[in-house]
Amino acid sequence: MANYALRVPDSLMEYAKKVALDEHVSMNQFFVTAIAEKVSALKTSAYFAQRRSRGDLTAFDAWLEASPDAEPVAGDTWQPPGAAR
């Protein structure tokens, strides 16, 4: 485990204290969780950018063309949230 001295503007620190208190977590846990969430978001963005770069729209269009022209199977249609099924 590593230590890092962090300088936080007073206004942000006060807000962070309030959120940590409301969430019933320590300031340490709040900051570690916030850092983990940001790292996860950046890694996810990089993952999807890498996947997008491998995409082949021509191959996708060919795949769609090869798909059968059939009605969806019962229960396989999109329903907006809260709609009766």
Secondary structure by P-SEA (a helix, b strand, c coil): cccccccccaaaaaaaaaaaaaacccaaaaaaaaaaaaaaaaaaaaaaaaaaaaccaaaaaaaaaaccccccccccccccccccc
